[in-house]
Amino acid sequence: MLPARTRKLIGTFIFLAFLIVYSLIAMAVGARYLATVHGVWQFLFYAVAGLAWLPGAMAIISWMAKADRQ
């Protein structure tokens, strides 16, 4: 088991990498498939994509916040 400090350091880098990759994929999908559709559909896609990263982020943060074993 990793100490809390190490887990937080590793988790921070994983979280940043996850966010960068996720946002680039969401932007690429949006630009490729939604460039010609109505603005309402674009808004709905970006609203859902803007919230869809939260479960992954919550999993990383909950792993980072685990207490050390005594």
Secondary structure, 3 states (H helix, E strand, C coil): CCCHHHHHHHHHHHHHHHHHHHHHHHHHHHHHHCCCCCHHHHHHHHHHHHHHCHHHHHHHHHHHCCCCCC
